[in-house]
Amino acid sequence: MTSPEIHAQDLRRTFGTTKAVDGVDLSVERGEIYGFLGPNGAGKSTVTRVLCTLLAPSGGQASVAGFDVENQPDQVRLRIGVALQEAALDPKQTGVEMLRLQGRFYGLSKSDTERRLADLRGLIDIGPALEDRVSTYSGGMKRRLDLALALVHNPRVLFLDEPTTGLDPVSRAKVWEEVRRLNADLGMTVFLTTQYLEEADELADRVGIIDHGRIVAAGTPEALKRSIGTDLVVALVDGDPEVARRALLPLPGVERVDVNGFEVTAAVVDGPAAISPVALALAESGEGLRVRELSLRTPTLDDVFLSVTGARIADRDTDTDPARPAEESS
């Protein structure tokens, strides 16, 4: 049995009294796309920086490509590509100049570097603008150039830290397409941190959901969504949502009821059969409760987060991760 390409056991990282990472266990197999999902401040960036050897762990153990991140950082760095959210691009250089310089940093010969540039031109889809100064690039072009820089040396493991934050839908779709191609064509292992639920759902073979420095759920996106019910009946109410919760819990076919603000979500076995009894129970619950909206839908990864943490990802989206530069939290 082969060893995991990325492995962490009881991984911890503190900043003073702040526990940014508080006992994380994870395992990523070679050739997997692993989605690391959570709100800003949950510890995603800190875990990524420890795995990339940019931060030393405060406790526990982690390895990447078979090498210990703390004791063998140079071996890890030779085998990984890293595209962090804060791309460090020199605006005075052209894209080609930056790619050639990256090749030199990794000890590639001039001919090998030019071959990699030819491959990467098609991958990153910047076109003739690759010859222009980075200062003229759009946000999407900068993000794709940063991805290309991470790939010059053809790494075994690619770390992408929120690669599509701030991109328009077309640019985001382009990045998704490139990630899929890298994984499918090269068998590259991808560790993808994101706060976008649809990104993890669309790309990841497996997902780990982190909150307050701990992994609170892990599995395939489909398995995680199935774990909270086949269908969801969602009611937006005026009045005390706890009244609604108490009215729905005894109903046949209702497996669980979650409350988030004035939104009441009932996980049910059979949505079409349950929506009428749910509506009736809410109408008869009394105590001034009024239903403003009632809808039926299938679960999302945000519903999984709500189930395990009691809040939606957007409600926790405050950037308090000490590993993230301060200017990004503004």
Stockholm file with secondary structure:
# STOCKHOLM 1.0

chainA/1-330         MTSPEIHAQDLRRTFGTTKAVDGVDLSVERGEIYGFLGPNGAGKSTVTRVLCTLLAPSGGQASVAGFDVENQPDQVRLRIGVALQEAALDPKQTGVEMLRLQGRFYGLSKSDTERRLADLRGLIDIGPALEDRVSTYSGGMKRRLDLALALVHNPRVLFLDEPTTGLDPVSRAKVWEEVRRLNADLGMTVFLTTQYLEEADELADRVGIIDHGRIVAAGTPEALKRSIGTDLVVALVDGDPEVARRALLPLPGVERVDVNGFEVTAAVVDGPAAISPVALALAESGEGLRVRELSLRTPTLDDVFLSVTGARIADRDTDTDPARPAEESS
#=GR chainA/1-330 SS CCCCSEEEEEEEEEETTEEEEEEEEEEECTTCEEEEECCTTSSHHHHHHHHTTSSCCSEEEEEETTEETTTCHHHHHHHEEEECSSCCCCTTSBHHHHHHHHHHHTTCCHHHHHHHHHHHHHHHCCGGGGGSBGGGCCHHHHHHHHHHHHHTTCCSEEEEESTTTTCCHHHHHHHHHHHHHHHHHHCCEEEEEESCHHHHHHHCSEEEEEETTEEEEEECHHHHHHTTCSEEEEEEEESCHHHHHHHHTTSTTEEEEEEETTEEEEEESCHHHHHHHHHHHHHTCCTTCEEEEEEEECCCHHHHHHHHHSSCGGGGCCCCCTTSCGGGGC
#=GC SS_cons         CCCCSEEEEEEEEEETTEEEEEEEEEEECTTCEEEEECCTTSSHHHHHHHHTTSSCCSEEEEEETTEETTTCHHHHHHHEEEECSSCCCCTTSBHHHHHHHHHHHTTCCHHHHHHHHHHHHHHHCCGGGGGSBGGGCCHHHHHHHHHHHHHTTCCSEEEEESTTTTCCHHHHHHHHHHHHHHHHHHCCEEEEEESCHHHHHHHCSEEEEEETTEEEEEECHHHHHHTTCSEEEEEEEESCHHHHHHHHTTSTTEEEEEEETTEEEEEESCHHHHHHHHHHHHHTCCTTCEEEEEEEECCCHHHHHHHHHSSCGGGGCCCCCTTSCGGGGC
//
